[in-house]
Amino acid sequence: DDFETAFNATLPADYKQFLSEYNGSKPETNIFIVNDRTDSGVNAFIPLTKLLKERLMIGDEIPTKAIPIAWAEGGNFVCLDLENAGAVFFWDHEEPERPTQLARSFTAFLDMLKPFDVSSIRLRPGQVKSAWIDPSLLQ
């Protein structure tokens, strides 16, 4: 209730139920489809106490009544648009002006999450030509 008052918006009932049971939870390794060439995964759901802080960090690059609800892979976010009937979208920090709608509701988004098993990735011989890792990432 305090969050809704501070943000001047009503959270969808399915998301409120999720918060009451799993606030700030970290799911098992998962994957969801963003579009025909991109997928991602939820690293953790953002606790209610951190939603406004994360919202301020993104700034004006998402709709006014949207809130980030999960940290996605690669520094991206899964967001909930409270002006768009609680639709869920993917916010890519490399293309902030182009959020991608994932689902019409939070429950529909949860249904999109699938377990991810790294052993399911099959590379053909010669498919990877080279790889480079920035040494600063290893520190």
Legacy VTK file of the C-alpha trace (Angstrom):
# vtk DataFile Version 3.0
C-alpha trace
ASCII
DATASET POLYDATA
POINTS 139 float
0.000 0.000 0.000
2.834 2.393 0.843
4.501 1.725 -2.499
1.269 2.331 -4.409
0.780 5.615 -2.555
4.368 6.750 -3.169
4.254 5.790 -6.864
0.648 6.939 -7.304
-0.318 3.749 -9.112
-1.992 0.431 -8.391
-0.028 -2.788 -8.719
-1.757 -5.696 -10.504
-3.235 -8.297 -8.145
-1.110 -11.139 -9.562
2.089 -9.181 -8.980
1.024 -8.236 -5.434
0.364 -11.908 -4.706
3.799 -12.807 -6.054
5.428 -10.155 -3.838
3.630 -11.468 -0.773
5.101 -14.940 -1.384
8.419 -14.398 -3.188
9.525 -10.780 -2.680
13.099 -10.473 -3.946
13.441 -14.136 -4.876
16.090 -15.588 -7.133
14.688 -18.198 -9.521
16.529 -21.223 -10.827
18.480 -20.634 -14.033
15.879 -19.762 -16.642
15.316 -18.421 -20.118
12.584 -16.427 -21.851
12.180 -15.349 -25.448
12.433 -11.596 -26.088
12.025 -11.754 -29.875
12.975 -14.000 -32.790
16.697 -13.263 -32.364
17.044 -12.591 -28.625
16.450 -14.424 -25.383
17.327 -13.597 -21.808
16.833 -14.826 -18.278
15.762 -13.453 -14.918
18.692 -13.261 -12.498
16.495 -12.153 -9.583
13.216 -10.404 -8.889
13.650 -6.948 -7.421
12.438 -6.636 -3.814
9.618 -4.167 -3.252
11.918 -2.007 -1.113
14.264 -1.496 -4.088
11.721 -0.872 -6.876
11.761 2.926 -6.646
15.574 3.058 -6.441
15.887 0.900 -9.560
13.202 2.982 -11.282
15.222 6.140 -10.613
18.336 4.484 -12.002
16.633 3.818 -15.349
15.179 7.327 -15.396
13.024 8.596 -18.242
13.896 5.757 -20.583
10.776 3.757 -19.660
7.146 4.916 -19.485
6.244 7.137 -16.538
4.178 4.480 -14.743
6.500 1.550 -15.458
8.624 -0.142 -12.824
11.498 -2.585 -13.138
10.498 -5.833 -11.439
13.420 -8.126 -12.283
17.088 -7.932 -13.091
17.643 -9.660 -16.404
20.885 -10.929 -17.864
23.390 -8.438 -19.210
22.333 -5.423 -17.149
18.811 -5.342 -18.542
15.432 -5.256 -16.788
12.021 -6.843 -16.949
9.477 -4.084 -16.315
5.797 -3.824 -15.482
3.826 -1.056 -17.210
1.097 0.040 -14.811
-0.537 2.308 -17.417
-0.777 -0.525 -19.920
-2.917 -2.918 -17.825
0.169 -4.408 -16.160
1.856 -5.528 -19.374
5.392 -6.846 -18.961
8.214 -5.675 -21.195
11.953 -6.167 -21.636
14.178 -3.114 -21.292
17.551 -3.498 -22.995
20.150 -1.000 -21.775
21.735 -1.013 -25.247
18.442 -0.061 -26.907
16.603 1.843 -24.139
14.259 3.599 -26.545
12.919 0.259 -27.827
11.322 -1.739 -25.003
9.853 -5.053 -26.152
6.510 -6.250 -24.786
6.826 -9.787 -23.473
3.406 -10.531 -21.984
0.039 -8.940 -21.235
0.281 -9.729 -17.523
2.738 -10.718 -14.839
1.269 -14.236 -14.652
1.658 -14.640 -18.406
5.291 -13.556 -18.070
5.940 -16.122 -15.323
4.491 -18.765 -17.644
7.096 -17.754 -20.258
10.026 -18.600 -17.958
11.519 -21.952 -18.847
14.325 -23.834 -17.098
17.697 -23.419 -18.798
20.257 -26.185 -18.958
23.634 -25.224 -20.427
24.080 -28.808 -21.678
21.204 -28.163 -24.097
23.467 -25.856 -26.138
25.025 -27.732 -29.027
27.811 -26.065 -30.997
28.804 -27.410 -34.379
32.521 -28.023 -34.957
34.078 -24.780 -36.174
31.074 -22.679 -35.113
33.145 -20.683 -32.604
36.121 -19.102 -34.356
37.505 -17.184 -31.367
36.517 -15.687 -28.043
37.857 -12.752 -26.063
37.143 -11.806 -22.473
37.983 -8.357 -21.171
40.575 -9.030 -18.441
38.897 -6.470 -16.161
35.820 -8.735 -16.019
37.928 -11.500 -14.508
39.006 -9.357 -11.543
LINES 1 140
139 0 1 2 3 4 5 6 7 8 9 10 11 12 13 14 15 16 17 18 19 20 21 22 23 24 25 26 27 28 29 30 31 32 33 34 35 36 37 38 39 40 41 42 43 44 45 46 47 48 49 50 51 52 53 54 55 56 57 58 59 60 61 62 63 64 65 66 67 68 69 70 71 72 73 74 75 76 77 78 79 80 81 82 83 84 85 86 87 88 89 90 91 92 93 94 95 96 97 98 99 100 101 102 103 104 105 106 107 108 109 110 111 112 113 114 115 116 117 118 119 120 121 122 123 124 125 126 127 128 129 130 131 132 133 134 135 136 137 138
